[in-house]
Amino acid sequence: MAKEALVIGASGMLTEVSRWLARQGYQVTVLGRDPVKLSRVRDGSTHPESIHLLPQDYHQTDGLRKAMGELVQKRGPMDVVVAWIHSTAPHALPVIVEELSRPEKCWQLLHVCGSGAWRNPPIELTSEVCVYRRVVLGFRCTDEHSRWLTNDEIAAGVIDALQTTERQMIVGQVEPWEKRPT
Ligand SMILES: NC(=O)c1ccc[n+]([C@@H]2O[C@H](COP(=O)([O-])OP(=O)(O)OC[C@H]3O[C@@H](n4cnc5c(N)ncnc54)[C@H](OP(=O)(O)O)[C@@H]3O)[C@@H](O)[C@H]2O)c1
């Protein structure tokens, strides 16, 4: 049976992560609001037939719940989910975890978090079948200059994280915290 992946917020900095998962043999469902942006993720892939578009606003909690239920019905249980979700949608991740855990098959959630998450403990999940890990996006700094990560650096860091079993990985650096870009 094919391995199934879902990438949430797939048409921005996770574009190359979605394409990498397709190259690794996953059937990859890519979620974002704009279907045109999602189709670009598929069209730039060496495995376009393995990329499936799911236009959905994750702020719309009922619609998201329905979309997750339909996804499992259509594609079967997920193996890996990579999620970049803005903090304006605090209900999205719990809904995704609840719905994707219904099949009671073990799956992995890689939660991509902004720099500030580093100072907070990982979220508590209620699912027994979801293995939660997180990637914290840091920054880069030298003595004179500091900057946020580029999309390529973020994608490379998330791909590295997908190949480990570490509970938390930091891309770039989060210390010294006071040197983060403003
Ligand atoms: N620490 C760091 O260095 C750091 C941290 C964060 C971000 N950044 C940088 O900042 C840039 C901008 O960040 P960004 O958040 O705009 O990231 P992005 O990954 O470039 O774009 C956000 C992704 O989420 C989707 N999305 C946004 N709102 C959504 C919603 N309500 N429902 C479903 N999908 C939604 C977008 O597609 P749709 O618009 O079609 O929905 C898109 O696929 C990034 O490209 C990155 O380079 C750097």
The ligand as a Gaussian input file, in Angstrom:
#p B3LYP/6-31G(d) Opt

LIG

0 1
 N       12.026000      31.716000      11.538000
 C       11.956000      32.002000      10.250000
 O       12.989000      32.201000       9.646000
 C       10.638000      32.079000       9.568000
 C        9.468000      31.654000      10.222000
 C        8.267000      31.760000       9.554000
 C        8.222000      32.276000       8.274000
 N        9.369000      32.671000       7.669000
 C        9.381000      33.223000       6.321000
 O        8.260000      34.040000       6.156000
 C        7.666000      33.739000       4.887000
 C        6.197000      33.991000       4.966000
 O        5.589000      33.118000       5.891000
 P        4.185000      32.454000       5.566000
 O        3.489000      32.055000       6.779000
 O        3.457000      33.271000       4.571000
 O        4.643000      31.084000       4.962000
 P        4.528000      30.401000       3.577000
 O        4.865000      29.005000       3.845000
 O        5.310000      31.112000       2.541000
 O        2.962000      30.491000       3.175000
 C        1.943000      30.005000       3.993000
 C        1.351000      28.683000       3.442000
 O        0.217000      28.378000       4.230000
 C       -0.954000      28.478000       3.417000
 N       -1.972000      29.135000       4.230000
 C       -1.917000      30.365000       4.769000
 N       -3.061000      30.621000       5.418000
 C       -3.841000      29.519000       5.280000
 C       -5.150000      29.173000       5.717000
 N       -5.906000      30.039000       6.415000
 N       -5.637000      27.973000       5.403000
 C       -4.901000      27.088000       4.693000
 N       -3.650000      27.348000       4.250000
 C       -3.141000      28.562000       4.537000
 C       -0.548000      29.305000       2.218000
 O       -1.344000      29.057000       1.066000
 P       -2.650000      29.974000       0.746000
 O       -2.245000      31.394000       0.919000
 O       -3.058000      29.609000      -0.643000
 O       -3.672000      29.539000       1.743000
 C        0.865000      28.801000       2.016000
 O        0.828000      27.527000       1.425000
 C        8.040000      32.294000       4.588000
 O        8.106000      32.073000       3.206000
 C        9.379000      32.124000       5.292000
 O       10.469000      32.328000       4.409000
 C       10.591000      32.579000       8.286000

